[in-house]
Amino acid sequence: MLSTNPFSILAETVSPIFLQWFVIVMVILVAVGTLLDIIYKKNVKYFFENAKKAKLSATKTLSTGEKISVISKTIVSDIATTSELGAGKRRVAHLLGMYGTILFWIGSVIMIFCYSTPSSDTPNVWPIIWHAGAIMTVLGGSWFWFFLRVDVYSEAQPWYRIIKADLFVLALLASALFGLIWSFLQSLNLNNRWDDKLFLILFIISNIVLFGGVYWSKFAHMLYKPGAAIQKNLAEADGSRDNLPPPADAPKQYGLGIDREKAKHY
Amino acid sequence: MSTFVYMTRCDGCGHCVDICPSDIMHIDETIRRAKNIEPNFCWECYACVKACPNHAIDVRGYADFAPMGHSVRVRREEEKGTISWKIKFRNGKEKNFVSPITTKPWGKFIPKLAEGEKPNQEEINSQRLYLEPEGLNTKKELPTVPKESFKKGVYY
C-alpha cells in the first residue's frame, strides 16, 4: 500500500484531467478565500500599518545584510521549527502536522500531475512521501485535537466540544485520515465493493471543506504567521520592538528567577 | 484601561487564561487565540501581560490620552530573574526600569509566624513591622519618620 500511487489506480475509472482540475479548483478556492479574508477582516492592512508605525520608532536602520540575516534566522527558527511554541508537546505536534501536511500536499500534486495515468510508472518515493505525510498529519493533528487544545485544558471545556476554530484542524485531519483509509481499501482490490468509494467521497468532501472554508477557518494562519514572525524579529533588531523594553542588561539571577508553572498542554 | 491581545503575536498557549485573577482572559472560539471577554472588569494587574511568553498582551489607555501615543510595556525574563518596563510618554519621552522578579516558588519561603517570638508592647508600638529589620535581610537601623514632622490635625 505504502508504495502504491492511489491516484494512478483511481485514474482507471476517473480521467486524470478531472483529478488535475480538482487540484486547480482547490488552489483557486484557497486564493479566493485568502483574498476575501484580507479584504473583509482587514488583517493585512492592520499588519502593514503597524509595521509602518514600528518603523517610526526604530532606533537603528538595518542594512540589507542585517535584514537578510534576521529573515534567515526567522525562517530557520520561527517558521521551520515553530520556536514560538516553546520546547514542549505542542511544538512537536505542530511540527508533525505541519511537515506531514506539506509532504502530503506535495506528494498529491506530483502524483496527480505527473503520474496519474493508469500506465504511468510512479517512482516508489512519491507514494511513500504521500502516505508518510498523511500519517504524520493524522498523528500531529489528533495529538493536538485530543490532548493539547487550549480551550479544553485552560478553559475546562469538554474534549468533544467543537468550535469554529476546529474547522481547519478537523478538515485537515479528516482529509489525511480518509485519504489513508481510501488508499488502503483500494490497495486491497475489493472488486467494486462500496467501501473504497465511500472513503474516496469522504476524502473529496473533506478536501472541499478544508480548501473551500479558508475564509471561515484558521487555514490562512499558514500564510500570515511567517509574515508576522519576520516583522516581529525585524522590529526587535531595529530597536522599535513594538514598544517593548530591551532585554535586561542585568547579572544572571538578578531576582529569584523561578520558572513559572508550565501549562499542562504546553 | 484594559488588556487586549495582538493577534499576530498570540499563539494561544493559555498562560493568560490560567493566570488572570478576574477570569476574563479566554480563548476565542473562531481563531483559538486569547481575548479579554470583559474589558470593563479588568483591573490592570498586568499578570497576563507579564505571563505572556510572546508579549502579545498590551494594556489599552483611556480614550482621552491613548491616541496620543503613550505606552507601558513589560518584558519578563525568567532565566535572568528580571522584569523590565518601558514607559513611553505622550511627548515621546521614554523611561526604562529593570527590577528583580520577586515571585517565590509555591510552598517555599512561607514565614512560620505561629512559631515566631511574640512581639512585646514596645515592638507593637514601634514603627517597625514584625521581623523588621532582619526580615528585610539587613541589620541596619531603618529610617524612621519623627512624629513631630507630621502636621497635627492633618495626619493624626
Interface residues (C-beta under 8 A of the other chain):
Chain A: N43 F47 N50 E84 L85 G86 R90 R149 V150 D151 Y153 S154 E155 I163 K164 A165 K218 H221 Y224 A228 Q231 K232 D242 N243 L244 P245 P246 P247 A248 D249 A250 K252 Q253 Y254 G255 L256 G257 I258 D259 R260 E261 A263 H265 Y266
Chain B: Y6 M7 T8 R9 D11 G12 C13 G14 H15 V17 D18 H26 I27 D28 E29 T30 I31 R32 A51 P53 N54 H55 S71 R73 V74 R75 E77 E78 E79 K80 G81 T82 I83 S84 W85 K86 K88 N96 F97 V98 S99 P100 I101 T102 T103 K104 P105 W106
